[in-house]
Amino acid sequence: PDNLKESDKLPEPIFTPAIKSMSGHDINITEEQMALNEGEEITQYLKEKSLLLYKKVSEYAYKRGIIIADTKFEFGITPDNKIILIDEIFTPDSSRFWDRNKYSPGKSQDSYDKQFVRDYLESINWNKQPPVPELPDDIVEKTREKYIQAYKILIGPK
């Protein structure tokens, strides 16, 4: 949509497929490219299930105080052609978790996810080539605190 600012909420969640790269980051593709590669039926099935899963969990998280700005799902196909959800879902490593109470469109958000580590790596001008620089203890500890805080917000008191 036109006129979006940084961190604006989209009118509706969107499906943005990607494929695994042999090395490095995943490669974004269009829905049409996915349909050509995987077939229209599989593409529509994965789109429907992905958006449904996102909507359900993001509604739960929002009620608890976290905005799930985005997330990723990884799917696979078994030898007998069943589609399965693989890898982690809705973790601070696979999603962007923002503090609902501090949310303010138009700027970077307070988060409970790996963005803190990314920001640190940007600040030291890491060239994004292996090996990843060793993280200082304070960055590791602050990241750990953010992940624990997200867990406590989402799960609630014991």
C-alpha positions in Angstrom: 0.0 0.0 0.0 1.0 3.6 -0.6 1.9 6.0 2.2 3.2 3.4 4.6 5.7 4.5 7.2 8.3 2.3 8.9 6.6 -0.2 11.3 3.0 0.6 10.0 0.6 -2.2 10.3 -0.5 -3.6 7.0 -4.3 -3.7 6.3 -4.0 -7.5 6.1 -1.2 -10.0 6.6 0.6 -10.9 3.4 2.1 -14.2 2.2 5.7 -13.7 1.0 7.3 -17.0 -0.2 11.0 -17.7 -0.3 13.1 -20.7 -1.2 16.2 -22.1 0.4 19.5 -21.0 -1.1 22.4 -23.5 -1.4 24.3 -21.0 0.7 23.5 -17.8 2.5 20.1 -16.2 2.9 16.7 -17.5 1.6 15.7 -16.2 -1.8 12.4 -14.3 -2.0 10.1 -15.3 -4.8 6.6 -14.2 -5.9 3.5 -16.2 -5.3 3.3 -16.7 -9.1 6.9 -18.1 -9.1 6.0 -20.4 -6.3 2.9 -21.7 -8.2 5.1 -22.4 -11.2 7.6 -24.3 -9.1 5.3 -26.1 -6.7 1.9 -26.0 -8.4 -1.1 -23.8 -7.8 -2.8 -26.2 -5.3 0.2 -26.4 -3.0 0.8 -22.7 -3.2 -2.8 -21.8 -2.2 -2.8 -24.4 0.5 0.5 -23.1 2.1 -0.7 -19.5 1.7 -4.1 -20.3 3.4 -2.5 -22.3 6.3 0.3 -19.7 6.8 -2.0 -16.8 7.0 -4.4 -18.7 9.3 -1.6 -19.7 11.7 -0.2 -16.2 11.7 -3.6 -14.6 12.4 -4.4 -17.0 15.3 -1.1 -16.7 17.1 -0.7 -12.9 16.5 -4.2 -12.3 18.0 -3.2 -14.3 21.0 0.2 -12.5 21.3 -1.5 -9.1 20.9 -3.9 -9.8 23.8 -0.8 -10.6 25.9 1.1 -7.5 24.9 3.2 -8.4 21.9 2.8 -7.5 18.3 4.1 -10.2 16.0 5.2 -7.9 13.2 6.3 -10.8 10.9 7.3 -14.4 11.1 8.5 -17.2 8.9 7.4 -20.8 8.5 9.4 -23.6 6.8 7.5 -26.4 5.2 8.6 -29.7 3.7 7.1 -32.5 1.7 7.5 -36.1 3.0 8.4 -39.0 0.7 4.6 -39.8 0.6 3.8 -36.2 -0.5 2.4 -34.9 2.8 3.1 -31.2 3.5 4.6 -30.7 7.0 5.6 -27.7 9.0 9.2 -28.0 10.0 11.6 -26.0 12.2 10.8 -23.5 14.9 7.7 -21.2 14.7 6.9 -18.0 16.6 10.2 -17.7 18.4 12.3 -14.6 18.8 14.6 -16.1 16.2 11.9 -16.6 13.5 9.6 -13.6 14.2 9.8 -10.0 15.1 8.2 -9.4 18.5 7.3 -5.8 19.3 6.1 -4.4 22.7 2.5 -3.5 22.1 2.5 -0.8 24.8 5.4 1.0 23.2 4.3 0.6 19.6 4.7 3.8 17.6 4.5 3.7 13.8 7.1 5.7 11.8 10.2 4.5 13.7 12.1 1.4 14.8 10.3 -0.5 17.5 11.3 -1.9 20.9 11.6 -5.6 20.3 12.0 -8.9 22.1 13.8 -10.7 19.2 17.1 -11.1 17.4 16.9 -7.5 16.0 19.0 -6.4 19.0 21.9 -8.7 17.8 21.4 -7.5 14.2 21.7 -3.9 15.3 24.8 -4.6 17.3 26.4 -6.3 14.2 25.5 -3.3 12.1 27.1 -1.0 14.7 30.4 -2.8 14.3 30.2 -2.8 10.5 30.3 -6.6 10.2 30.6 -7.4 6.5 28.0 -10.3 6.8 30.6 -12.9 5.7 31.5 -15.9 7.9 32.7 -16.1 10.5 30.2 -14.2 12.6 32.0 -12.0 15.1 32.0 -13.2 18.7 29.3 -11.3 20.6 30.3 -9.5 23.8 28.9 -10.9 27.0 26.6 -7.8 27.6 25.0 -8.3 24.1 24.4 -12.0 24.8 23.0 -11.2 28.3 20.7 -8.5 27.0 19.5 -10.8 24.2 18.8 -13.5 26.7 16.8 -11.1 28.8 14.7 -10.0 25.8 13.9 -13.6 25.0 13.0 -14.5 28.6 10.8 -11.4 28.8 9.0 -12.4 25.6 8.4 -15.8 27.0 7.0 -14.5 30.3 4.7 -12.0 28.5 3.3 -14.7 26.1 3.0 -17.5 28.7 1.9 -15.4 31.6 2.4 -15.9 35.4 2.8 -19.4 36.7 
